[in-house]
């Protein structure tokens, strides 16, 4: 196949491990829905089962028969027998419904899905790196396993999409792929609800947030490596530096009870609001209550919470990790802080607490930055352009 014959649609299958409420999952669904609306693509999504406190995005695909197929054995924990069953199920599906292109997401689905696509002789295989599967955030044994798996899957991968240039640099440094195999496509979203957000006084009252509170917000799963503990560890200094501080933590996850206990045992007792799971459509309303948004994760590609906060006109503070500095431009849209430097975090929050005009200046700059780069429409068009280029050069790549 060297071109898209008149009247024929290219078949594209996306594969992901699960559809919890999270950045990679929102990106995948937005891509699938956007491509589904284009005339030259026929798209479907294969996902493992979704359950637990982190919610499910499956309802976003309800009423669209055939768009979503659940693969029961495609689960997140590593299990050789279960993974083998998922692999065989995907191979069978690709043979029964042959796609022109398979696009995988997340670590487990990325490896199993790409190998299955290769076995089924899918012409084009693409993988998005939403975040690193190896790095200093885990031990040497785990890194050795995941690096080996990534190298193996890379051999059958025609192209990588990265949500931040930092991901391409990390994977290339690990010997995975070549520079011409990487394309950065920012993780876009519907900008309108964020660009027009206003403070919702009724929601503020329900959450116990007073008009003169200095609200520091965080939108993230309540889990390890997300940086919530940094806020609790610096609690005493935060309260001293920002006497009117309140924390608004949006999200849920397996570590919620642990964080609730840490908050209750800290100087922030009575100052932390846990919203629990919030549907993506409600995130803008909550951002509208925040004066500053922090994101202190130690493992991200480029967290969607950062451009979403900027679209809402909120300054951001982020740990200088992975792709955060591609959105959090130090002194322009917010401030970067080194990992584990709690004094820098406290100082920057104190600086912003004392300077509402600086918060407005940074927020306005961030809104314009995001407006030009992070629309879901642009993401879908960039992805479609990449697909068309890859699909029309299949013979050249097959001979490599």
N, C-alpha and C positions, 0 to 999 in steps of 0.2 A: 504494500500500500504506500504510494508516494504522494497522494493528494486525497482530499475529501471529495468523492464523486458527487455530482449534482444530486440533490435530494436525499443523500445519505447522512445520517448523524453519527458522529464518533461516540462510541460507548466508553464511558469512564466509570470505574469503580473506586470509591474511597474506602479505606479500611482503618478502623480505630478500635482501641481496646474497650472503651466504655464511653458513655455519653453523660458523665456527671456534669454539674455546673462548674465549668472551668474554662480557662482561656483557650487551650488547644481544642477543646470540644466545641466551643462557640465559634472558633475560627473554621473548623471543619464543617459545621452545619451551615454557616453563612456561605461558605464556598460551594457546598452542594446545592443549596437553594438558588444561589446566584447563577451557577452554571446550568442548572435545570431550566432556567428561564431563557437561555440562549438557544438560538435555532439550530446550531450545528453540534450540540452535545446532548447525549442521553446519559443521565447520571444516576447512580445508585450508591448507597452507603451500607457497608457491612460493619457491624459493631458487636462487641461482646455484650453480655448482660449488664444492666446498670441498676444498682441498688445501694442502699446505705444512706448515711446522714448528709452526704454531699449533694443529694438531689439528682434529678434526671432531666435531660433536655429532650428526651424522646417525644414528649408531647408537641414539640415544635414541628415534628414531621407527621403528626397525626392528620388523617384525611388525605394523605398522599400515597395511595396504594402502590406497593412495589418499590418505593424509594428507600425504605429501610429494611434490612434483613439482619436479624439477631443470630449470632453464632454462639451457642451456649458455652462452648469450650474455650472461647477466646477470652481468657481472664488475665488479670494483671499479675498475680503471683507466678513465679517461675515454677513449673512442674513439667518435667520431660514428657510424661505420658499424656497429660492434658494438652500440652502444647502440640504434641504429635497429632492428637485428634483434631485440634483446631486447624493445623496445617493441612491435613487430609480433607477436612470439610471445605476449606477455602480452595484447594486445588479442584475439588469436585465442582464447586460453584463456578469457578472460572472456566472450566471445561464445558459446563452445561450452558453458561451464559457468557460467551467469550467477549471480554472487553478489549478495546484497542489500547487502553491505558489504565494501569492501576496506580493509585496514589495512596500511599500509606502514611499514617500519623501515629505518634507515640512509640515508646520503646518496644514493647512486646509485639504489637500489631505491625510495627515497622519491620521487624526481623521476620516474623512468621509470615506476614502478608507478602513481603517481597520475594521470599524463597518460594512461596506457593505460586505466585504469579510467574516466576521463572519456570517452575516445573510445568505449568499449564501453557507455556510458550506465549505469554502476553507480550505483544510487540514493544511496549514502552512501560517502564517502571519508574515512578517518581516517589520520593520520600521527603516529607517536611520534617525538619528538625525544629521542634518547638522549644526544646530545652536539652541540655546535655545529659546523656545517659552515663557519663563517666566524669570524674573530677575529684577535687579535694573534699567534697561533701560526703564521700564514702570511703571504705577501706580498700586496701590493695587487692584483696581477693575478689571483691565485687567488681572493681575496675577492670581486672584482668578478664573476667567473664564477659562483661559488657563490651569491652574493647574488641575481644575476639568475635563476638556476635556482630558488632557493627562492621568490622572488616569483612566478615563473611557475607553479610547482606549487601555491602557496598559493591561487591564484585558483580552483582546482578542489577545494580541500580544505574539507570541512565542519567538521572538528574536529581539534584537536591534543591529543595526550596528551604530557605532559612528565614526566620522572622526577624533576625538581626545579623549584621555582618560578623558580630562576635562569634556566632555559632560556626560560620564558615571557617574563621581563623582557627578555632579550637579543633575542628574536625580535620582540617588540612594539616595542622601541626601534629595530629595523631596518625597521619599517613592515610587518611580516608578520602578517596577521590582526588580529583585534580581541580584547579581553580575554574576551568571552563565548565565544570559540572554544577556550579553553585549559582543560584539566583536569589537575591533578597527580595521578598515580597512582604511588606508590613502587614500585620494582622488587623485588617480593617473591620469596622463595625458601623452601625447606623448612627451617624453623628447627630442627627436632629434632636433627639431627646436630651442630649448632653449640652449642645450649644445653647439651648433655650431654657435650661433648668433654672428655677428660682427656689428660694428658701420656702419650704413648706412648714408653716408655723404649727399646723395641726400635728404633723408627724413629729416635729421637734418636741412639742408638749407631751406627746404620747411616749417618747423615748426619754423624757426627763432632761432635755437640753434647754437651758435658759438662753435668752438673746445675748447675754454678755459672757457666756462661756466661750473659752477658746477650745474649739473642737478639733482634735487630731483624729483623722480617720484612717482606717486601713481596710482594704477590700481583698480578702484572701481566704483560702481554706485554712481551717484551724488544724494545722498539722506541723510536723517537723520541717525545719529549714526555711520556714516562712518569715521568721524574725519577730514573732509576737513577744517572745521571751526577752528580747532587748528592751522593749518598753517597760516590762515589769521589773527588770534588773536595774533600770535607771529611774524607777518610780520616785524615790525620795528626792533626787535632784530635779526631776521634771516638775514636781509639785512646788518645790522651792523656787524654781526659775519661772514657772507659769502657774501662779496660784489659782487661776480660773480654768485650769485644764480639765477637759473631759476626753475620754477615748471612746470612739465609736467604731466597734469592730464588726464589720459586715462579713458574714460567712459562717459556715459550720464545718464540722469535721471530727475525726476520731479523737483529737486532742482538746476538745472543748472543755471537758470537765477539768483537765489539768490546768488549762489557762484560767478558768474561773477560780480555781483554788489559788493560783499564783497571784491573781489580781486581788483576791480577798485578803491575802496575807501581806500585801504591799502597801505602800503609802498611797496608792491609787484606789484603795478600798472605797466603794461608793461612787467612784468617778469613771467606771468602765461600763459601757453599754454593749452587751452581746446581742446583736439583732437576730442571730440564728440564720438559717438559710433564707436568702432573699432572691426571688426570681430576677433574671437579668433585666427585665423591663422595669424593675423597681430600683435598680442600682442608681440611676440618675437622681432620683428623689433623695436618696441618702447622701449622695455626693453633694447635693445642694446644701446640706446642713454642715458640711465640713469647712473649716478654715484652711487646713493643710492636709494633704494626703501623704502618708508615709508608706514606703514599700521596702522592707528590710530583708528580702529573701536572699538566700545563699545559693539558689539554684533556679535560674530562669533563663529562657531565651530572651524574650522581651515581654515583660508582664503587661497584659492588656489594661490592668488597673491604672497604669501610669498615663497612657494616652487618653484613657477615658476621663481621668481626673483633670487633665489639661483641657480637654474639650469642654469640661464643665467650668473652666476658668479658675481651677484650684492649683496653687503652687504645690510642688512635690518635693519630697526628700527621699532619696533612694540610696541603698548600699551600692557602691560602685562594683557591680558584679555582672558578668556576662554582658547582655545588651542594654542594660539600664541607662548607660551614658549616651546612647543613641537617641534617647528621648529626654532624659533629665540632663539638660545642658546646664552645667554648673554656673550659677549666677545669672542665667538667662530664663530658664523655665522652672528652676528649682535649685536644689543643692544636693551634691553627692557627698556621702560620708564613707570612710573606710570601714570594712567589716570589723566588728567588735570594738570600734572606737565610740563608746557610749557618750563620752564627753562631747564629741563632735555632734552627735545627734541632739543632745540636750542644748548645746549652744545654738544650733541652727533653729531648733524649735523656739527657743527663747527669743532669738532675733526676729523671727516671723510673728511671734505673739506680740511683740512690742511695735511692730511696723505694719499696720493694715495697708498702707499705701504700697509697700514693697510686695505684699501678698497680691494685691491687685495688678501690679506691674508684671510680676512673674506669671500670674494666671492669664493675663491678656496675651503675653508673648507665647505661652504654651498653647492657647486656643488657636492662634493663627498658624502655629507650627503643625498642629494636628489636623486642622481643617484642610490643609493642602496635601496631606499624605496618608490619612488613615480612614478614608471612606470605604465602606464595604464595596461600593461600585468599582472603585479603583483596584481593590484587591482582586475582585472577580475578573476584571478585564485584563489585569497583568497575568493572572493565572491562565486565562483562556488563550492569551497571546503565546505564553510559554508552551501550552499544550499543542497549539497549532504548529509552532515551530518544530517541536519534537516529533509530532506525528507525521509531518511531511518530510522528515529526514530519516525515517526508519531504516532504509537500506544502508545508508552511510554509517549509521551507528551499529547496525547489526554486524557489519564486517570488521568492527574494531577488535 
